[in-house]
């Protein structure tokens, strides 16, 4: 390690930036270990200077977030109408804000007086990190992206996901990094080795458990329209887009299905806002399409913009058409629908609107005035199963899904439009997050998108099928719904809160005593 501040900041920035390779599409999960071990050793060197300690921690996390979520720039650059320097500045500000949370966790860990590195790394650090991750996913509506657990979806630690959720995996990663650091420092070696072995073996064992029961398969068809985002909302492009979706789905333009292309008893899924118009204005088309689908014993899920005339409110919605349960047939006010609850700041609503709207056009993006649907909504129903919905960004909020998944929820549905982010790494990270939800809840995930990545995962997160990006295509599979409850579904983050409470109590007691003998 170097003793100069500039050198320490350079090392911290490198150690933080390499963490991007732990996540999709790179999936080199192992890079987290040299990254964190190197950081802990660096912070041990500088911890006596408190201002320097926070600065080094902050630079580490700032570089991590810039490397990991820089792809947000694509949407600002291509569709936000912002000068490049404004887009870059906003990305840096966002990453700096996000970096504050883990930096505070690191600063608190090394600021608290204790003669034992084991106490700092095994008790204080994971507790502080989990608290700050919780706050990062909640404050100002939250941004729970790039939780450490997502990187280890193909490791034994995935066994903790159905028990403790993705943050249970984060905890296992932090404990392992801490134990490795103790081994490098030649402190508490026996305990550190035992902890690593315990976490690895436990993950392997838990991975073999099953908490949900598979049901009879249903036929699904996920349609990827590959509509040009720059033209999607142009009025003269609506009809060509609809004709493409109808053709891909096997429905002719006049809404009469070619008998040779009929896939009876099929659930067809179009992506977020596939119908780029107000539902209220599309009633003749929707009613006709619903009747044609019902005749063919098919159902259709599609994204659309709904509008409530009485309240003058717009909603980013999912509606169902076609062959539906008795009394659940389609209408403009039918209950078999979902309205997005967790809206994307700036993209779907403008926080501090009175302050930011006057800065137009920077904060007058298209479709940035939606209203929230309810936090808890009924599942969609079709073909003898039920689906819990997550619209686009919502799939990153497991606790929101947990409130809407019941014992008899058969599948998780997420529709999205990642065309905003082009060919960046953002859609791959988004897909990785959706895959984690399948494992946490023991249910298949159906993910339909405009340009990709459209994919299906089974109850243990194995890929059933996917479509190539930026191609118009259909993914047809038979998927088995699953009923039941995982421990995470029942308890949520309560076990992690208990861990944090007892860890902090233990750290306080041990810090008052002589150096730990662990």
N, C-alpha and C positions, 0 to 999 in steps of 0.2 A: 504494500500500500504506500501511497505517497503522503507527505506531510503538508504539501501546499494545498490551499483551498481550491485553486483552479484545477489541479490534478484530481482532487477528490470529486469535484463536480463533474469532470469529464468521465471518470470511472463510473460514477453514479448514473450518468445519462446513458452510457453504453449498457450497463447492467439492466436498466429499465427498458430500453428500447428492444433488447433481444426477446423480451417476453411476448412480443407479437407473434413470434414463431411457435409459441405453445398452443395457439388457438388455430381454428380453421382459417384458411385452407391448408396451412402448413402442418399443423397437428404434431409438432415436435414437443410433446409435453415435458420432456426431460429438461428443457432449457430453463424451466422455473427453478430448478435446484441450484445450478451454479449462479443464477441471477440472485436469488435470495441469500444463499450462503455468502456470496461475495458482498452483498449489501450489509448483512449483519456484521461481518468482520470489519467493514468500512465504518459502520456506525459505532462499533465498539471502540474504534480508534479515535473518533471525534466526539464521543458522547459527553466529555467534560465541558465542551463549549456549546451551550444550549442553542444559541442562535445559529451556529454553524451546523449543529445536528439537524435542526428543522430544515435548513436550506438544502443540505445534502439529500434528506428524505424527499423533499419537495421536487428537486430536480430529477431524482430517480422515478418518481410517479408521474411527473409531467411528461417525461420522455416516453414512459410506458403508454400513457393514454394517447399521446400524439401519434406514436407508431401504430397503435391498435385501432383507433377510430378516426384516423385522418380522412377516411373515405367519405365522411359526411360532407366534405368540401365539394364532392362531385355534384350533389344536388344543389348546393348554393351557387356553384359556378354555372351549371347548365340551365337551371330553372328558376333561380332566385333573383336574377337580374342584378346581382351585386358585382361591383368591381372586385378584381382578384384580391387586392390588399385588404378589403373589408372582409371577404370570406376567410382569408387566412387569419386575420385578427380575431374573428369570431371563434374559429376553431381553437386557437391558442387560449382564448379566454375560457371557453368551455372546458378544455382539458385542464387548465389551471384550477378551475373550480372543482372538477372531479378529483384532482390530485390532492386537494386539501384533506379529504377524508382519510385515505390510507397514510398520508404524511403525518396527520395528527396521531394516528395509532402508533406509528413508529416512534414519533417524538415522545409520546407518553411512556412507551415501553422503556426507553433508555433514560428518560428523565427521572422516573420513580427510583428512589434510592433502594438498592438491594445489593448485597454482596454476592449474590448468586446469579450467574448467567442463565442457569437452568430455570430459575423462577421467572426471570424476564422473558425468556424465549418460549417456555412451555406453558406458562400460565397467563402472564400479562399480555404478551403479543397477540396470541390467537383471540383472546377475549376482546381486546381493544379493536382488533381488525374486524371481527364479526359485528361489533357495535357500529363501527364506522361504515361497513358495507350496508348494514340495515338502514342507516341514515341516508347513505347515498342513493338507495333505492326508494326513499320516501320523501325527503325534503324537496320542495318545489316540484312535486309530482314524481320525482325520482328518475334516475337513469341507471338501472341495474345491469348494465352491459359489462362484459369482460370479467365476470366473477371468476376467480381462479379455478373453481370446480369444473367449469366447462371444458377446460383444457385436458382434463383427465378422463374423458368419456370412454376412452378405449384402454383404460388401465384397471387393475383390480379395485381401485378406489371407487369405481362406479357402483360397487355393491352397497355403498352408503347412501346412494341417491334415493331409493325407495323408502329408506328409513328416516333420513334427515334432510333430504332435498339436496340441491346443488351446493348449498352452503355447508352441509355436512362433509362434502368432498373438499371444499375450501379449507375446512378445519383440519382434515387429514393431511392435506398438502402443507399447511403451515407448520403442523407438528413435526412432519417429516423433515422439512427444511431446517427447523430449529434443532432437531436431533442430530442432523448431519453437521450443523455448525458446532454443536457441542463435541462431536467426534473430532472435528478438525482442531478444536481448542484443547482436546484431550481432557475434557471435563465430563463427569457423570457418564463415562463411556458405557458401562454395563446397562444403565437405565436407558440411554439413547438407543443402543442396539436393540434392546428388548422392545422399546416403543415402536421402532420401525418395523420389526418383525410382527408385532401384534397388529399394527394397522394393515400391513400387507396381507397377512393370513385372514384377518377379519373380513377384509374386502373380498377376498376370494370366496370365503364361505358364504357371505351374504349375497354374493352374486348368483348363487345357485338357488336362492329362495324365490318362490312365486307367490304373489298375493292376490292375483285376479284370475278369474276363470274365463277361458275362451268360449265364445258363442258361435252359432252358425254363421258362416261367411256371407257377406253381401257383396254385390258387384258395384264397383265404383269406377268413375271415369273422371280424371282430373285434367281439365282443359287449359292449356297454356297458349293464350292468343298471340303473344309476342307483338302487341300493339305499340307503335312508336309513341313514347311518352310525350314528345313534342307536339304530336298531332291529336293525341287521344281526346282532348276536351274541345277540339274544334267541332262546331255543329255539323259541318259537312262531312266529317269523318265518322259520325255515329253510325250511319247505315252500313258503310263498309265493315266497320268493326263487328257489328251484330251479325252481318252475313258470314263473316269468318268464324265467329263462335258457333253459329248454327251449323255451318258446314262441318266444322271439326267435331261437333257433338252428334253428327248424323241426322241433322234436321235440315230440310231444304228451306229455301228462302220463303216459300209460301206456307211454311209451317206444316208441310205434309212430309212425313218421314218415308224415305225410301225403304220398302220392306226388307231389302237385303242388308240394310245398315242398322236395323233396329236391334238394340240390346235391351231386351225387356228386363224388368225388375232391376234396373240400373239407377244408381245415384250419381248424377252428373254434377260436377263442381266447377264453377267458373271463379276466377280470382276476385280480389278486392276491386270494387268499382268497375267491374267488367262492362256493365252498362253505364256509360259515362253520361248520365242524364238524371233528372229528377224522377223518382218513382211515380209521382203524381202525374207527370206529363207523359208517362209511358203506359198508361193503363190499357189502351186497346191492344198494344203489342203484348204486354204481359198476360192479359187475360186469354188472348188467343194462344200464346205459347203454353200457358198452363194447361189449357184444355187439350192441346195436341199431345203434351207429355203424359197427361192422365190416360188418354186413349192408348198410348204405347206402354202403359204401366211403368213409367219412368218418373223420377223426381229430379229437380234441379235446384241447386244452391248457387246463388250469385250475389256478388257485391253490388250495391247501388246506393245512391244518395236519396234518403227519404226526407220528407218535409211535413211538418205539422202546421197546418194552416191556422189553427186556433192559437197556438203559442208562438207562431212565426219562428220555429226552430228547425235547423237542419241537423241530420244525423248521418254518420257514416254507418251503413247498415248492411246486414245480410238478410235476404229473403228466401223463401222456399216456394217453388211452383210444382205443379204436376200432381202425381199420385201421392197424396198425403193422408194421414189418419182421418177418420170420420170427424167432421166438424172443424178440421184444421185447414181446409182448402184455402187457396190464395185469394186475398183481397188487399186493398190498399191499407186496411187496418187489421189484417189477420195477425193472430198472436204468435204464429210460428215464424218468428224472426228474431234478429239480434241487432242491438244498437251499440256501437262501440262506446266503452266506458272510459278507458285510459287513453286520452287523446295525446297526440304528439305536439309538444310545445313548438310554436312558430308554424309548423306544417299544418296543424289542424285547429289550433287556437293560439291566440297571442296573449301571453301573460303580461300583466301590467299594460293592458291594451291602451288605456288613455294616454300613457306615456310613449308607447312605441309606435302606435298607428301613425302619428304625424310624421314619422321618419320614412314614410312610404317613398319609393316602392319596396324598400328593403324588408318591411314587415307587412306588406300587403300581398303575400303569396296567394295563389289560387287555392280555394277550399280551406281557408284558415279561420273560418268562423263557425265551426261545428259546436254542437252541444253534446253533453255526455248522456249516454244511456245509463241505466241503473247498474250499480255495482254487482248485484246478484240478479240474474235473469234466468228464465227457464231454458232448458236444453231444447235444441231443435229436434224434431221428430220426423223420421222417414224410414221406410223399409224395415220396420220392426226394431229399430234401434234409436238411440238418442245420442246427440253430439253436443259437447261443450265447446263453445266458440271462443276464439281469440282472433281479433282483427289486427293483422300486421304486428305492430310494435307491442301489442298486449301479450304476445307469447313470451316476452321477457319478464313477465310478472307472475311467478308461480303462485303467489298467495292469492292473487285475483282469480286464477283458474281454480285453485283449491276450494274457493267459496262457491264455485259453480259446477264442481264435479261431485256426483253422488254415487251411491252404491250401484245404481242401475244406469249410469252414464256409460255408453258403449265405446265412444271414440272421442278424440280431440280433433277439432277442425280449426285450421288456421288458414286464412286467405290473405294474400299480401300483394304488393306491387313494388318490388325492389328495382324496377326500371329507373327509379330516381337516382340510383347509385351506380348505374352502368356496369362495367366489368370489373369493379373494384372488389376488395375482399369482404366488403360489408355483407352481401347476400350469403356468403359462406358462413360467416359468423352467425347470421340470423338463422340459418338452417341448423347449425350446431345447437343453438338454444332451443329450437323446436324439438330436436331429437332428445334433448335432456328431459323435456316435459313427458315424452313417452315413457321414459325409464322411471321418473319420479312417481307417475300415477299408474303405471302398469297397463297402459292403454295405447292402441295404435294412434298415430298422428297422421292426418291427411293434410298436406300442405300444397295448396294450389296458388300459383303466382302468374303474373302477366308475362314476364320474360325469363323467369327462373329465380331460384331453383325450386322446381316442382318435384315433390318427393313424397313417399309413404314410408313410415317406420312402424314396425310391429311393437308388441308390448315390452320388449327388452331392448328397444332401440336399434334393432337390426334393420338395414335398409331393404325394403321390399321392392322398390323400383324408383327411378328418377328419370327426368327428361333432360336432354341437353339444354344449356342456356341459349337464349336468343334464337330459338326455333319454335315455330308454331306446331304443336303436337298434342297428343292425348296419351295420358298414362292410364291404362286399364288394368285393374287387378281385382282379385277377390280378397277381401280383408275381413278378418274375424274380430268383431267387437269383443270387449272384455268387461265383465262386471266384477265388482268387489272393491276393496279398499286397501291401499298401501298404508304402512304406518305413518308416512309423511302426510298422506291425505287426511288421516284422522287427527294427528297431533300438530302438524305444521312445524313451526320453528320453536315450539315450547321446549323440547329437549335441549336445543342449543342455548336458549336463554338460561336454562338451569345450569348448563355447563359453565356459561359465562359467570353466573352468580357465584357458584362454588369455587371456580378458579380464582376469581378476584379475592374472595374471602381467604382462600388458602395462601395466595400470594401475600396478602396483608400480614397474615400470621407468620409466615416463613421469613418475610422481610424484617420482622422484628427480632428474629433469632440470629444465631451465628450462621455463617455460610452454609448453604445446603449441603447435605451429604449424599444427595441423589447421585 
